[in-house]
Amino acid sequence: MEDVQTEKQGENRKRSLRRQHFIIRIKYTENKKPPQRTALRK
């Protein structure tokens, strides 16, 4: 039981890290694009 729980915790940590990285990447690319592009996409 404990092994499964720790495995799940590790998976969650990986997933949250990946999500954070993805959000940061999106923000970075949004900032690099010209304002017209972002206005069109919204």
Phi, psi and omega per residue, in radians:
M1 nan -0.844 -3.100
E2 -1.086 -0.723 -3.135
D3 -1.034 -0.760 -3.134
V4 -1.100 -0.743 -3.126
Q5 -1.090 -0.803 -3.131
T6 -1.123 -0.649 3.111
E7 -1.078 -0.781 3.135
K8 -1.090 -0.731 3.127
Q9 -1.044 -0.762 3.126
G10 -1.079 -0.737 3.125
E11 -1.088 -0.785 3.141
N12 -1.070 -0.722 -3.133
R13 -1.097 -0.787 3.127
K14 -1.050 -0.778 -3.087
R15 -1.114 -0.795 -3.122
S16 -1.126 -0.678 3.120
L17 -1.108 -0.745 -3.136
R18 -1.108 -0.727 -3.136
R19 -1.103 -0.764 3.120
Q20 -1.031 -0.826 -3.126
H21 -1.053 -0.737 -3.133
F22 -1.090 -0.789 3.140
I23 -1.085 -0.771 -3.131
I24 -1.078 -0.742 -3.126
R25 -1.106 -0.744 3.124
I26 -1.060 -0.845 -3.133
K27 -1.039 -0.747 -3.125
Y28 -1.077 -0.810 -3.121
T29 -1.185 -0.665 3.127
E30 -1.069 -0.728 -3.126
N31 -1.161 -0.603 -3.105
K32 -1.281 -0.538 -3.123
K33 -1.245 2.700 3.030
P34 -1.189 2.663 -3.061
P35 -1.039 -0.520 3.138
Q36 -1.020 -0.794 -3.095
R37 -1.014 -0.846 -3.100
T38 -1.119 -0.658 -3.139
A39 -1.114 -0.680 -3.132
L40 -1.173 -0.692 -3.061
R41 -1.249 -0.451 -3.059
K42 -1.293 nan nan
